[in-house]
Amino acid sequence: MVWQVGRRDTITAAMQTNPPCSPSYSSLVAVGDSFTEGMSDLLPDGSYRGWADLLAARMAARTPGFRYANLAVRGKLIGQILDEQVEAAAAMRADVVTLVGGLNDTLRPRCDMGRVRALLTEAVERLAPSCKQLVLMRSPARRGPVLERFRPRLEALFACVDELAERHGALVVDLYGAPSLSDPRMWDADRLHLTAEGHRRVAEAVWQTLGHEPEDPEWRTPLPPAPRPGWLTRRIADARFARQHLLPWIGRRLTGRSSGDGRPPKRPELLPCTDLLQQTADAGLS
C-alpha cells in the first residue's frame, strides 16, 4: 500500500536519492519521542534498543571514535521536543541529527496543526545550521481504522516535513509509504510502536538515505501473506489491546499525564558507543 502519488512521488524520489558517494560521519544525535527512543524493541534487561541505536552501531563499526547521543523521550509532543531537546542537540554540533516529532500531537483528540507546523519549523530552523546533515522522516503508520481516522493530520504533518526538507537541505526518509511497515505484524501489541524487525527496517532505511550501500535492499518489500485470524481471535486481541494499552492511554490523556513524565533521555551525552557495538556483536547483527 503506497499512499504517495503524482507529484509527491517525484518529490520523495528526489529527496531520497543517495548522495554520489558514501559519506563519512563521525557523530549522530537523535531527537524525538518513543519512536526514536526505541519502543518496542525490547532487550533482555528491560531497556529499549530501536532503530537509532542500530543505526549508530552500524556507523560506529565503520568509523573509529564515532559518538552518539539519543535525547528522545517517550510521549513527548513537538513543543516539548523543541523546549527540552533541540537546543541541547544543536549545541552538540553533530555531523548527523535526526528529528522525528509531531506524531503524538496528531493523535490527540484536539490538535492545532497550524501550531504543530510552526513548532516543527522552529525546531528545523534551529537544528539545520548546527549539523552537516539533518534527517527528517515521514513516520510509519499501522494499517487499520486508526490510520484512516488520523490520515488527514498525518499527511498534513508530512507535507510540512517535505517543505522544510526542501528549504533546509534535509534528507527525508519515507517510512509512511513503505508497504512493509504498514503491516500489523510489524507492530507491537500496543499498536503504536514497532517490533524489533520494524526497527531494523527503519535503521536500514535511514542508512540507505544517508548514502550508504544497502545491506537489505528489500526493506520496503511487504511480508508474505498470512492467514487472516478468525473472528474470535481478533475480538480477543482487541479486548486485550483495549484493557492493556488503550484504556491506560486514555487515562493519561484525561489526567494530563504522559508516559515520559520524569524520564531522562536514554543517552543524554554525545559519547563513543562501544556498548552498542558489543550489543550488536552479541546479537549477531551488523
C-alpha positions as CSV (number, residue, x, y, z in Angstrom):
1,M,0.0,0.0,0.0
2,V,1.8,3.2,-1.2
3,W,0.0,6.4,-0.4
4,Q,2.2,9.0,-2.1
5,V,1.0,9.6,-5.6
6,G,1.7,12.0,-8.5
7,R,3.9,14.9,-7.7
8,R,4.6,13.7,-4.2
9,D,6.2,10.6,-5.6
10,T,8.6,12.7,-7.6
11,I,9.5,14.8,-4.5
12,T,10.0,11.7,-2.4
13,A,12.3,10.1,-5.0
14,A,14.3,13.3,-5.3
15,M,14.8,13.7,-1.6
16,Q,15.7,10.0,-1.1
17,T,18.3,9.8,-3.9
18,N,21.6,8.9,-2.3
19,P,24.5,11.2,-2.5
20,P,27.0,10.3,-5.1
21,C,29.4,8.6,-2.7
22,S,29.1,7.1,0.8
23,P,29.7,9.8,3.3
24,S,31.9,9.6,6.4
25,Y,30.1,10.8,9.6
26,S,31.7,10.8,13.0
27,S,28.7,11.6,15.2
28,L,24.9,11.2,15.4
29,V,22.3,12.9,17.7
30,A,18.7,11.5,17.7
31,V,15.8,13.8,18.7
32,G,12.2,12.8,19.2
33,D,9.7,10.7,21.1
34,S,9.1,6.9,21.7
35,F,9.7,6.0,18.1
36,T,13.3,7.3,18.4
37,E,13.7,6.1,22.0
38,G,13.2,2.6,20.5
39,M,9.8,1.3,21.8
40,S,9.0,-1.6,21.5
41,D,12.3,-3.2,20.5
42,L,12.8,-4.7,24.0
43,L,16.1,-6.0,25.2
44,P,16.5,-8.8,27.8
45,D,17.4,-6.2,30.5
46,G,14.1,-4.4,30.0
47,S,15.5,-1.4,28.1
48,Y,14.7,-0.5,24.5
49,R,17.1,-0.6,21.6
50,G,15.4,0.7,18.4
51,W,16.4,2.0,15.0
52,A,18.6,4.9,16.2
53,D,20.8,2.5,18.3
54,L,21.0,0.1,15.4
55,L,22.0,2.9,13.1
56,A,24.6,4.3,15.5
57,A,26.1,0.8,15.9
58,R,26.5,0.4,12.1
59,M,28.0,3.9,11.8
60,A,30.4,3.2,14.7
61,A,31.5,-0.1,13.2
62,R,32.8,1.8,10.2
63,T,34.2,5.0,11.9
64,P,36.6,4.7,14.8
65,G,35.7,7.1,17.6
66,F,32.2,7.5,16.5
67,R,29.9,9.3,19.0
68,Y,26.2,9.1,19.6
69,A,23.6,10.7,21.7
70,N,19.8,9.9,21.9
71,L,17.8,12.6,23.6
72,A,14.4,11.1,22.7
73,V,11.8,10.5,25.4
74,R,8.5,8.7,25.0
75,G,5.3,10.6,24.9
76,K,6.8,14.0,24.0
77,L,4.8,16.4,21.9
78,I,6.6,18.6,19.3
79,G,6.6,21.6,21.7
80,Q,8.3,19.6,24.4
81,I,10.8,18.2,21.9
82,L,11.6,21.8,20.9
83,D,11.9,23.0,24.5
84,E,13.7,20.1,26.0
85,Q,15.8,18.5,23.3
86,V,16.5,20.8,20.3
87,E,18.9,23.3,22.0
88,A,20.9,20.5,23.6
89,A,21.1,18.7,20.3
90,A,22.2,21.8,18.4
91,A,24.9,22.5,21.0
92,M,26.5,19.1,20.3
93,R,27.3,20.1,16.7
94,A,27.0,16.5,15.5
95,D,27.6,15.5,11.9
96,V,24.1,14.0,11.6
97,V,20.9,14.9,13.5
98,T,17.7,13.0,13.2
99,L,14.4,14.8,14.1
100,V,11.1,12.9,14.3
101,G,8.3,14.7,16.1
102,G,4.7,15.8,15.9
103,L,3.1,12.4,15.6
104,N,1.9,12.4,19.2
105,D,0.3,15.7,18.6
106,T,-1.7,14.4,15.6
107,L,-3.1,11.5,17.8
108,R,-4.6,13.9,20.4
109,P,-8.4,14.5,20.3
110,R,-7.7,18.2,19.8
111,C,-4.8,19.1,17.6
112,D,-3.9,22.5,16.2
113,M,-2.0,21.6,13.1
114,G,-1.0,25.2,12.5
115,R,0.8,25.2,15.8
116,V,2.4,21.8,15.2
117,R,3.7,23.1,11.9
118,A,5.1,26.3,13.5
119,L,6.9,24.4,16.2
120,L,8.3,21.8,13.8
121,T,9.5,24.7,11.6
122,E,11.3,26.3,14.6
123,A,12.9,23.0,15.5
124,V,14.2,22.5,12.0
125,E,15.4,26.1,11.7
126,R,17.5,25.6,14.9
127,L,18.9,22.2,14.0
128,A,19.7,22.5,10.3
129,P,22.6,25.0,10.8
130,S,24.1,23.0,13.6
131,C,24.9,19.8,11.7
132,K,26.3,18.6,8.5
133,Q,23.1,16.6,7.7
134,L,19.6,16.9,9.1
135,V,17.4,13.9,8.6
136,L,13.6,14.1,8.8
137,M,11.0,11.3,8.4
138,R,7.5,10.5,7.4
139,S,6.7,8.2,10.3
140,P,5.3,4.7,9.6
141,A,1.7,4.0,10.2
142,R,0.0,0.7,11.0
143,R,-2.7,-0.3,8.6
144,G,-6.2,-0.1,10.2
145,P,-9.1,2.1,11.3
146,V,-6.9,4.4,13.5
147,L,-4.8,5.3,10.4
148,E,-7.9,6.1,8.4
149,R,-9.2,8.4,11.2
150,F,-6.0,10.4,11.5
151,R,-4.7,10.2,7.9
152,P,-5.5,13.9,7.1
153,R,-3.5,15.1,10.1
154,L,-0.6,12.7,9.3
155,E,-0.4,13.8,5.7
156,A,-0.6,17.5,6.7
157,L,2.4,16.8,9.0
158,F,4.3,15.0,6.3
159,A,3.6,17.8,3.8
160,C,5.3,20.2,6.3
161,V,8.2,17.8,6.5
162,D,8.6,17.8,2.8
163,E,8.6,21.6,2.6
164,L,11.1,22.0,5.4
165,A,13.4,19.5,3.9
166,E,13.5,21.2,0.6
167,R,14.0,24.6,2.3
168,H,16.8,23.5,4.6
169,G,18.6,20.8,2.7
170,A,17.4,17.9,4.9
171,L,17.0,14.3,3.9
172,V,13.6,12.7,4.2
173,V,13.1,9.0,5.0
174,D,9.7,7.9,3.6
175,L,8.5,5.2,6.1
176,Y,4.9,6.1,5.6
177,G,5.0,4.9,2.0
178,A,6.8,1.6,2.8
179,P,4.3,-1.3,2.3
180,S,6.3,-3.5,4.8
181,L,5.9,-1.0,7.7
182,S,2.1,-0.7,7.4
183,D,1.7,-4.4,8.0
184,P,0.2,-5.0,11.5
185,R,2.8,-7.8,12.0
186,M,5.5,-5.1,12.2
187,W,3.8,-3.5,15.2
188,D,3.8,-4.4,18.9
189,A,0.7,-5.4,20.8
190,D,0.1,-1.8,21.8
191,R,-0.4,-0.9,18.1
192,L,1.6,2.3,18.5
193,H,5.2,1.0,18.4
194,L,7.3,-1.1,16.0
195,T,8.6,-4.5,16.8
196,A,12.3,-5.3,16.7
197,E,12.0,-6.2,13.0
198,G,10.2,-3.0,12.3
199,H,13.0,-1.0,13.9
200,R,15.6,-3.0,12.0
201,R,14.0,-1.9,8.7
202,V,13.8,1.7,9.8
203,A,17.5,1.6,10.6
204,E,18.2,0.2,7.1
205,A,16.0,2.9,5.5
206,V,17.9,5.7,7.3
207,W,21.3,4.0,6.5
208,Q,20.5,4.0,2.8
209,T,19.1,7.5,2.8
210,L,22.4,8.7,4.3
211,G,24.1,7.4,1.2
212,H,25.5,4.0,2.4
213,E,25.4,0.8,0.4
214,P,22.2,-1.2,1.1
215,E,22.5,-4.1,3.5
216,D,18.9,-5.1,3.0
217,P,17.7,-3.8,-0.4
218,E,14.2,-5.3,0.3
219,W,13.4,-3.5,3.5
220,R,10.3,-2.0,1.9
221,T,9.1,-5.3,0.5
222,P,5.8,-6.5,2.0
223,L,5.8,-9.6,4.2
224,P,4.5,-12.8,2.7
225,P,0.7,-13.2,3.0
226,A,-0.5,-14.8,6.2
227,P,-3.9,-16.4,7.0
228,R,-6.3,-13.9,8.4
229,P,-7.0,-14.7,12.1
230,G,-10.6,-15.8,12.8
231,W,-13.3,-13.5,14.2
232,L,-13.0,-14.7,17.8
233,T,-9.2,-14.4,17.8
234,R,-9.4,-10.8,16.5
235,R,-12.0,-9.9,19.2
236,I,-9.9,-11.4,22.0
237,A,-6.9,-9.4,20.7
238,D,-9.0,-6.2,20.5
239,A,-10.2,-6.7,24.1
240,R,-6.6,-7.3,25.3
241,F,-5.4,-4.3,23.5
242,A,-8.2,-2.1,25.0
243,R,-7.5,-3.3,28.5
244,Q,-3.7,-3.3,28.5
245,H,-3.0,-0.3,26.3
246,L,-5.9,1.8,25.1
247,L,-7.6,2.5,28.5
248,P,-4.3,3.4,30.2
249,W,-3.5,5.8,27.3
250,I,-7.0,7.4,27.6
251,G,-6.5,7.7,31.4
252,R,-3.2,9.6,30.9
253,R,-4.9,11.9,28.4
254,L,-7.7,12.7,30.8
255,T,-5.4,13.4,33.7
256,G,-2.8,15.4,31.7
257,R,-0.1,12.8,32.3
258,S,2.5,11.3,29.9
259,S,4.4,8.1,29.8
260,G,7.5,10.2,29.6
261,D,6.9,12.3,32.7
262,G,10.1,12.5,34.7
263,R,12.0,10.2,32.4
264,P,15.5,11.3,31.3
265,P,16.9,10.8,27.8
266,K,18.3,7.4,27.1
267,R,21.8,8.7,26.0
268,P,22.0,12.4,27.1
269,E,25.7,12.9,26.2
270,L,27.5,12.7,22.9
271,L,29.9,9.9,23.6
272,P,31.5,6.8,22.0
273,C,29.1,3.9,21.8
274,T,31.2,0.9,22.3
275,D,28.4,-0.6,24.3
276,L,26.2,-0.7,21.2
277,L,29.0,-2.4,19.2
278,Q,29.2,-5.1,21.8
279,Q,25.4,-5.4,22.0
280,T,25.3,-5.8,18.2
281,A,28.0,-8.4,18.2
282,D,26.2,-10.4,20.9
283,A,23.0,-10.3,18.9
284,G,24.8,-11.3,15.7
285,L,23.7,-8.1,13.8
286,S,25.6,-5.8,11.6
